Amino acid sequence: MFIYWSMAHKNFYLFIFLFYVSFIKGQVGGEEIYQFLNLPTAARQVALGGEVLTLVDDVNQPIWNPSVINSDLSGKLSANYTSYLAGINIGSVSFAKEVNRRFGTLHGSIKYIDYGSLIGSDEQGNETGQFNARDIAISIGYAINIPKTHFFIGSNVRLINATISNFSSVGISSDIAILYNNPYKNFVVTLVARNLGTQLQTFNGKKETLPFKIALGGSYLLEHVPLKWYLTLNNIQQWDISVANPSERITDLEGNVIDKNIGFIANAFRHLIVGAELFPKKAVNLRLGYNFRRAAELKLQNVRTFSGFSFGFGIKMKKLKLNYAYSKFHSAANASTFSLLIDVDNAR
């Protein structure tokens, strides 16, 4: 059995290694493109803070962490929609299917963002009419269990297309992850490297980098209380991710505008996202999340905006499950996300 595993999966390891080596060079220099890849589209994930990584029972999770792909997700289908800021619409579809017991399960997804109609202008500021912009990504992922362990490794490949008016860009990327999930333990831990890739076709001949990030995630189910905690340390590949909040700027006596200094502790918390799920194994779930970075960078002085908070719920009805999430960005900006999950194999 081990001989079969070795022969059947050594090419998978080789693929991951070669893909990583080939495209890591694309992360150096330039401005980041395809930022929509880091926007959550599933209501459960949004409600828990936006960047949870250890939802091993959710068919939407492999979009962010391919190492959670497993046979229990087979036959699960999810459609997600977000009414985002400024009339922007975001959606995704995810599906997983077990090919056979030996090969395992494949996961596929489509993710899109429609920016709506935008007003164009020339260099002098004269309006030139309206144009549309949209992004789409199609991915396929696979994961395997390392024999005689509770470790899983997974990867996906993603084809990306971005369109702005008559201009377009094409790219390819991958996520690589490792997961520890022992069914006899109350915790799950994972490490994920996201958006390794490059542009195959640029907008104007200038190659831009993808929004590469490394994240460490974990979850813990309390033993005597129906409550599950989620924690993510995001962007651990870069220490200083702080951006000054314009509302905290001050002007000195000479008219100079000075940004507030962001210290060690404040920057450390910007890497942190926490979430909690009440009744995680019941038909009705309640969820709450907090994104420290979003809260710090979007808050207003002397105004309680509740930016950074998100909450939601899930309701299971036979073979259907409806999830909803509400996330707060600003005193005048929020987003609602809806997800419908269907067990296709047992829908009848």
C-alpha positions as CSV (number, residue, x, y, z in Angstrom):
1,M,0.0,0.0,0.0
2,F,2.8,2.4,0.9
3,I,4.5,1.5,-2.5
4,Y,1.4,2.5,-4.3
5,W,1.1,5.7,-2.4
6,S,4.7,6.6,-3.1
7,M,4.3,6.0,-6.8
8,A,0.9,7.7,-7.2
9,H,1.8,10.8,-5.3
10,K,5.5,11.5,-5.9
11,N,4.5,13.4,-9.0
12,F,2.2,15.6,-6.9
13,Y,5.1,16.5,-4.7
14,L,7.3,17.2,-7.7
15,F,4.6,19.4,-9.3
16,I,4.3,21.5,-6.1
17,F,8.1,22.0,-5.9
18,L,8.5,22.9,-9.6
19,F,5.6,25.2,-9.6
20,Y,6.9,27.0,-6.5
21,V,10.4,27.4,-8.0
22,S,9.2,28.5,-11.4
23,F,6.8,31.2,-10.2
24,I,8.4,32.6,-7.0
25,K,10.5,34.9,-9.2
26,G,7.2,36.5,-10.3
27,Q,6.8,37.9,-6.7
28,V,9.7,40.3,-7.0
29,G,9.3,44.0,-7.9
30,G,6.3,46.0,-9.3
31,E,2.9,46.7,-8.0
32,E,0.5,44.0,-7.0
33,I,-2.3,42.9,-9.3
34,Y,-5.4,40.7,-8.9
35,Q,-6.2,41.9,-5.4
36,F,-9.6,40.3,-5.6
37,L,-7.9,36.9,-4.9
38,N,-7.7,38.0,-1.3
39,L,-11.4,38.9,-0.9
40,P,-13.5,36.3,0.8
41,T,-16.7,35.2,-0.9
42,A,-18.2,32.7,1.4
43,A,-20.5,33.9,4.2
44,R,-19.1,31.6,6.9
45,Q,-15.6,32.8,6.3
46,V,-16.6,36.4,6.2
47,A,-18.6,36.2,9.4
48,L,-15.5,34.7,11.2
49,G,-13.3,37.7,10.3
50,G,-12.7,37.1,6.6
51,E,-9.5,35.0,6.6
52,V,-10.2,31.8,8.6
53,L,-8.2,28.8,7.2
54,T,-9.3,25.7,9.0
55,L,-12.9,25.1,7.9
56,V,-12.3,21.4,7.0
57,D,-16.0,20.7,6.6
58,D,-16.7,23.6,4.2
59,V,-16.4,23.2,0.4
60,N,-15.6,26.9,0.1
61,Q,-12.5,26.7,2.2
62,P,-10.2,25.1,-0.4
63,I,-10.3,28.4,-2.4
64,W,-8.1,29.8,0.5
65,N,-6.5,26.6,1.8
66,P,-6.3,23.5,-0.6
67,S,-4.9,21.2,2.1
68,V,-8.5,20.9,3.6
69,I,-9.7,19.0,0.5
70,N,-11.0,15.6,1.7
71,S,-13.5,13.0,0.7
72,D,-16.2,14.4,3.1
73,L,-16.5,17.4,0.8
74,S,-17.3,15.2,-2.2
75,G,-20.7,16.1,-3.7
76,K,-20.9,19.4,-2.0
77,L,-21.8,22.5,-4.0
78,S,-21.8,26.1,-2.9
79,A,-22.9,29.3,-4.5
80,N,-21.9,32.6,-2.9
81,Y,-22.7,36.3,-3.5
82,T,-21.6,39.5,-1.9
83,S,-23.1,42.9,-2.3
84,Y,-19.8,44.8,-1.8
85,L,-18.9,48.4,-1.5
86,A,-19.7,51.1,-4.2
87,G,-22.0,48.8,-6.2
88,I,-19.3,46.1,-6.7
89,N,-20.6,42.5,-6.9
90,I,-18.5,39.5,-5.9
91,G,-19.4,35.8,-6.3
92,S,-18.0,32.3,-6.4
93,V,-19.0,28.7,-7.0
94,S,-17.3,25.8,-5.4
95,F,-17.6,22.0,-5.9
96,A,-15.7,18.9,-4.8
97,K,-15.9,15.4,-6.1
98,E,-14.1,12.2,-5.1
99,V,-12.7,10.6,-8.3
100,N,-12.2,7.2,-6.5
101,R,-10.9,6.0,-3.2
102,R,-7.3,5.6,-4.4
103,F,-6.9,8.9,-6.2
104,G,-9.0,11.0,-3.8
105,T,-11.0,14.2,-4.2
106,L,-10.7,17.1,-6.6
107,H,-12.0,20.6,-5.9
108,G,-12.9,23.2,-8.4
109,S,-14.0,26.8,-8.1
110,I,-14.9,29.9,-10.1
111,K,-14.5,33.4,-8.5
112,Y,-15.5,36.7,-10.0
113,I,-15.8,40.4,-9.2
114,D,-17.8,42.9,-11.3
115,Y,-16.8,46.5,-10.7
116,G,-19.8,47.8,-12.6
117,S,-19.8,50.8,-14.9
118,L,-17.0,53.3,-14.4
119,I,-16.5,56.8,-15.8
120,G,-13.3,57.2,-17.9
121,S,-11.4,60.4,-18.4
122,D,-8.3,61.6,-20.4
123,E,-5.2,63.2,-19.0
124,Q,-6.8,66.6,-18.7
125,G,-9.7,65.2,-16.7
126,N,-12.3,65.3,-19.5
127,E,-14.8,62.5,-19.4
128,T,-14.5,60.0,-22.2
129,G,-17.5,57.8,-21.4
130,Q,-18.3,54.7,-19.4
131,F,-16.4,51.4,-19.3
132,N,-16.7,48.1,-17.5
133,A,-14.1,46.2,-15.4
134,R,-14.2,42.7,-14.1
135,D,-12.0,39.9,-12.8
136,I,-12.4,36.1,-12.8
137,A,-10.4,33.2,-11.5
138,I,-10.9,29.5,-12.2
139,S,-9.1,27.0,-10.0
140,I,-8.7,23.3,-9.4
141,G,-7.1,21.8,-6.3
142,Y,-6.0,18.5,-4.8
143,A,-4.7,17.3,-1.4
144,I,-3.2,14.1,0.0
145,N,-2.6,12.6,3.4
146,I,0.9,11.9,4.4
147,P,0.9,8.1,5.3
148,K,0.7,7.2,9.0
149,T,0.3,10.8,10.0
150,H,-2.4,13.4,10.5
151,F,-0.7,15.8,8.2
152,F,-2.2,16.8,4.8
153,I,-0.6,18.8,2.0
154,G,-2.5,20.4,-0.8
155,S,-2.2,22.7,-3.8
156,N,-4.3,24.3,-6.4
157,V,-3.7,25.9,-9.8
158,R,-5.6,29.0,-10.8
159,L,-6.1,30.7,-14.1
160,I,-6.9,34.5,-13.8
161,N,-8.3,37.0,-16.2
162,A,-8.8,40.7,-15.6
163,T,-10.5,43.1,-18.0
164,I,-10.6,46.9,-17.9
165,S,-12.4,48.4,-20.8
166,N,-10.7,47.1,-23.9
167,F,-7.6,46.0,-22.0
168,S,-7.0,42.6,-20.4
169,S,-4.5,40.7,-18.4
170,V,-4.0,36.9,-17.9
171,G,-2.2,35.3,-15.0
172,I,-1.6,32.0,-13.3
173,S,-1.2,31.3,-9.6
174,S,-1.1,28.6,-7.0
175,D,-1.7,28.1,-3.3
176,I,0.4,25.6,-1.3
177,A,-0.6,24.5,2.2
178,I,0.0,21.9,4.9
179,L,-2.6,21.0,7.5
180,Y,-2.6,19.1,10.8
181,N,-5.9,17.6,11.6
182,N,-6.2,14.8,14.1
183,P,-9.9,13.6,14.6
184,Y,-9.1,12.7,18.2
185,K,-7.9,16.2,19.0
186,N,-9.9,19.4,19.4
187,F,-7.6,21.6,17.4
188,V,-6.5,22.1,13.8
189,V,-3.4,24.0,12.6
190,T,-2.4,25.0,9.0
191,L,0.2,27.0,7.2
192,V,-0.7,28.4,3.8
193,A,1.3,30.2,1.1
194,R,-1.1,32.0,-1.3
195,N,-1.0,33.6,-4.7
196,L,2.3,32.2,-5.9
197,G,2.3,33.1,-9.6
198,T,2.9,35.5,-12.4
199,Q,1.3,37.4,-15.3
200,L,1.2,35.7,-18.6
201,Q,-0.3,38.7,-20.4
202,T,0.1,42.2,-19.0
203,F,-2.2,45.3,-19.5
204,N,0.5,47.5,-20.9
205,G,3.8,45.6,-21.1
206,K,4.7,46.2,-17.5
207,K,4.6,43.0,-15.4
208,E,3.0,43.4,-11.9
209,T,3.4,41.0,-9.0
210,L,0.5,39.0,-7.4
211,P,-0.6,39.6,-3.8
212,F,1.5,36.9,-2.3
213,K,1.0,36.1,1.4
214,I,1.8,33.5,4.0
215,A,-0.7,32.8,6.8
216,L,-0.8,30.6,9.8
217,G,-4.2,29.5,11.0
218,G,-5.7,27.4,13.8
219,S,-9.0,26.5,15.4
220,Y,-9.9,25.0,18.8
221,L,-13.2,23.4,19.8
222,L,-13.9,23.8,23.5
223,E,-14.6,20.5,25.3
224,H,-17.5,21.4,27.5
225,V,-19.0,24.4,25.6
226,P,-20.4,24.3,22.1
227,L,-18.0,27.0,21.0
228,K,-15.1,26.9,18.4
229,W,-12.4,29.6,18.2
230,Y,-10.5,30.5,15.1
231,L,-7.3,32.5,14.8
232,T,-5.3,33.6,11.8
233,L,-1.9,35.3,11.7
234,N,-1.9,36.9,8.3
235,N,0.9,38.3,6.1
236,I,3.6,36.7,8.2
237,Q,6.1,37.0,5.3
238,Q,6.2,40.7,6.0
239,W,6.5,42.3,9.4
240,D,5.5,45.9,8.8
241,I,2.1,45.9,7.1
242,S,0.8,49.1,8.8
243,V,-0.8,51.9,6.8
244,A,-1.4,55.2,8.5
245,N,-5.1,56.1,9.2
246,P,-5.8,59.5,7.6
247,S,-8.3,60.4,10.4
248,E,-5.4,60.2,12.9
249,R,-3.2,62.7,11.1
250,I,-2.2,65.9,12.9
251,T,-1.1,69.3,11.7
252,D,1.7,71.1,13.5
253,L,2.0,74.9,13.9
254,E,3.9,75.2,10.7
255,G,1.2,73.4,8.7
256,N,3.0,70.1,8.3
257,V,0.8,67.0,8.2
258,I,2.1,64.3,10.4
259,D,0.9,60.7,10.4
260,K,0.5,58.9,13.7
261,N,3.4,56.6,14.5
262,I,2.5,53.0,14.5
263,G,4.4,51.1,17.2
264,F,5.5,47.5,17.6
265,I,2.3,46.2,19.4
266,A,-0.1,48.0,17.0
267,N,1.6,46.5,14.0
268,A,1.7,43.1,15.6
269,F,-2.1,43.1,16.1
270,R,-2.6,44.1,12.5
271,H,-1.6,40.5,11.6
272,L,-4.3,39.0,13.7
273,I,-7.9,37.9,12.8
274,V,-10.1,36.1,15.4
275,G,-13.4,34.4,15.1
276,A,-15.9,32.4,17.2
277,E,-18.6,30.0,16.1
278,L,-21.4,29.0,18.6
279,F,-23.1,25.6,18.1
280,P,-20.6,24.6,15.3
281,K,-22.1,21.1,14.9
282,K,-25.8,22.0,15.2
283,A,-28.4,23.0,12.6
284,V,-28.2,26.6,13.6
285,N,-24.8,28.3,14.0
286,L,-24.0,31.8,15.3
287,R,-20.7,33.5,14.3
288,L,-18.6,36.6,15.2
289,G,-15.3,37.8,13.9
290,Y,-12.9,40.7,14.3
291,N,-10.2,41.9,11.9
292,F,-7.7,44.0,13.8
293,R,-6.0,45.5,10.7
294,R,-9.3,46.6,9.1
295,A,-10.4,48.1,12.4
296,A,-7.3,50.1,12.8
297,E,-7.1,51.4,9.3
298,L,-10.7,52.4,8.8
299,K,-11.7,53.8,12.2
300,L,-12.6,57.4,12.7
301,Q,-11.6,59.7,15.5
302,N,-14.4,60.4,18.0
303,V,-16.8,58.2,16.1
304,R,-17.7,54.6,16.9
305,T,-17.8,52.8,13.5
306,F,-17.5,49.2,14.6
307,S,-15.1,48.7,11.6
308,G,-13.4,45.3,11.7
309,F,-16.4,43.5,13.2
310,S,-18.4,40.9,11.3
311,F,-21.1,38.5,12.3
312,G,-23.4,36.0,10.7
313,F,-25.4,32.8,11.1
314,G,-26.0,29.4,9.4
315,I,-29.2,27.4,9.1
316,K,-29.3,23.8,7.9
317,M,-32.4,22.5,6.3
318,K,-32.1,18.8,5.3
319,K,-29.6,18.8,2.4
320,L,-29.4,22.6,2.1
321,K,-27.6,25.1,4.2
322,L,-27.9,28.9,4.1
323,N,-25.2,31.1,5.5
324,Y,-25.3,34.8,5.9
325,A,-22.6,37.3,7.0
326,Y,-22.6,41.1,7.7
327,S,-19.2,42.9,7.7
328,K,-18.6,46.4,8.8
329,F,-15.9,48.5,7.1
330,H,-16.8,52.1,7.9
331,S,-19.6,54.2,9.4
332,A,-21.1,54.4,5.9
333,A,-19.9,51.2,4.3
334,N,-20.8,47.6,5.0
335,A,-21.3,44.4,3.0
336,S,-23.7,41.4,3.1
337,T,-22.7,38.0,1.9
338,F,-25.0,35.0,1.2
339,S,-24.0,31.4,0.7
340,L,-26.2,28.4,-0.3
341,L,-24.7,25.0,0.2
342,I,-26.2,21.8,-1.4
343,D,-25.3,18.2,-0.9
344,V,-25.7,17.2,-4.5
345,D,-25.0,13.4,-4.0
346,N,-27.8,13.2,-1.4
347,A,-30.2,15.9,-2.7
348,R,-33.0,13.5,-3.4
